[in-house]
């Protein structure tokens, strides 16, 4: 196991940034710390890097306690959100800086810099200055700079946050491929669940300085541990109601919920993802909710339908495949029946504190 | 005013001009407005700035170039005043540069109690009248001041303490700077700063103190003059020019932010390497700019220096004081000759300052001034 974080706490004044964090980063893995802003993910990353000091707890790397080590001794590469390239140095000098301060000779340094320039596909641009590069190129330089001294761990703080959508998309795939090539243990921070799922092979969902769930992207998405994770990972419709006798009942609607068979009712929040809602013109025996179509937006393979419940006026978002949409030919203003193919229920105590 | 603009010949409005048009370009002003404003500005600059400055040189050279240089270099008091300024100003500059960098670093990089107080205090010398500043030092170090009687009786007795203290401080700072930043290279004494720094500093202090005492370097029972002597001039000049470097650096360092420095640290740079490789190159133009302004102000300082100097010709007269004295003695060519030197310094400062501004603008757009020529065409 590459990095082990044990009982790490960190406060800034009265604000609890990290609350007893325990985490293991597998060797050679690519792990994403995912959470809303203020969830402590960047603080955790900086503590791993040695740029921030934990109030208590310890960090281990290959069974070696590195808690008291300086950033230099930890052999980590850190990539900043806003690149933080040295503006007065050329690209080559930037990439070679980690080797320069470690006393690596000029010839060896130049060789390694060229190797990395090739890796980031910027060969020939070594004499340019950061200001002469585009955002995507700068972030690749920042990555090469972090990799130059062959770090044991690569840490990336919202590496694509400052880039526009298309470049971000390209860089994600490129980072994924690069990681497969060099296999360096990597941790990256993001608030974008799509990015975390696309790039990482492990996802750690954080909120309010605590880890909510750890798992592979599929695990976390399919089996959210609690309401927060469910809510944070993608769009979701929430119905506040109760559980009783195999049913989840919310005002105006009932869903099958065979997991709860007790007669005693219990308050609960019922979560349904938009793509797990099913729309019918007519009632077909399945518990369903009458709703008016407000707006239909066909975007590629999926069509987003915004609805309003007739009884409660609650807003509901559903997603249909384009085939189903073509079959139904929905129009704004008509009334349909909405049922759920799958619901997730979290008891009232676990209501999400985070809201979009 | 607004109604008048609205009915100006450029765009007459049909209605009785109830309000100015919603949108009007800046260059739509009537020609007479432009000429009037430009003319006024030029007139004011001409009368208040250009003519008096030109007059300084005219008066200085009134009796020829030979007389000018004679006035400057043959009068021993004038010569001494120039030398004294050239001694006091560099010392004040060095002190203020060290202080300015330290303060700017602390204010822009750390959060600490009293940070806002420090920020406000840095500006204090700007708002205090220089005469008051001078008076403060007289009240502290002067004969009637708090330390006056002591300094007069046996002033030099503090010098060995001061020297020993500076040595101990240099040792402590030097230890941390020279300490290998890589943990594996820290062997023996490098591993125990908590032990080495206090004990080492203390030992150095004691040894240095004992040596100074034993060798009798400093006179005993002798008055140490601060007021009416060079140390007072240095103190007063430093105080008055105190804010320049820090004031220039703080916004620059705030704008650049700590990210590049953190990046250097994460790449394995020691604090010293980070400072010289990253911080200094990033703020160098701001620093040079601050030092230049500080220099200009220090050379011309009159009020505070006037109070602490005692105005002793050939001993504590700096250039501005000498100008005033020559003027009072009706030696106008001599007075204007010295004044012309100060004016040249001022004009030189202005030229360097505007050159720097273009350099800074260029480096802001392209990372660094040189890269425009050095970098490949993109």
Interface residues (C-beta under 8 A of the other chain):
Chain A: X49 X50 X51 X69 X70 X71 X72 X73 X76 X77 X78 X80 X82 X84 X85 X86 X87 X88 X90 X97 X98 X101 X102 X127 X128 X129 X130 X131 X132 X142 X145 X146 X148 X149
Chain B: X181 X182 X183 X184 X259 X260 X262 X263 X264 X265 X266 X267 X268 X269 X270 X273 X277 X278 X281 X282 X363 X365 X366 X367 X368 X371 X374 X375 X376 X378
